[in-house]
Amino acid sequence: MATSTVLSNPVVTVNSVDITDQVTSAVFHQMITQLRATSFGDSAEKYTAGLGDHSVELEVYQSFAAAETWATLKA
């Protein structure tokens, strides 16, 4: 099952540097594998949550100033 959450007022910190003023949007993606948990004798299928696969998509302004997006994210 895949879901996406759009964050309206995120605080973004990378390596102790706050780049919140450079972020225009943030989307959190979550994908959880569905695992079958049906046992012998069950009368219906049962499912449980498996491993998760998560990612964050940031849209940022490019800034080459010291301690801004380029200096923070290039490493």
Sequence and secondary structure as in RCSB ss.txt:
>XXXX:A:sequence
MATSTVLSNPVVTVNSVDITDQVTSAVFHQMITQLRATSFGDSAEKYTAGLGDHSVELEVYQSFAAAETWATLKA
>XXXX:A:secstr
 EEEEEESS   EETTEE GGGEEEEEEEEEEEEEE   TT SS  EEEEEEEEEEEEEE    STTSHHHHH  
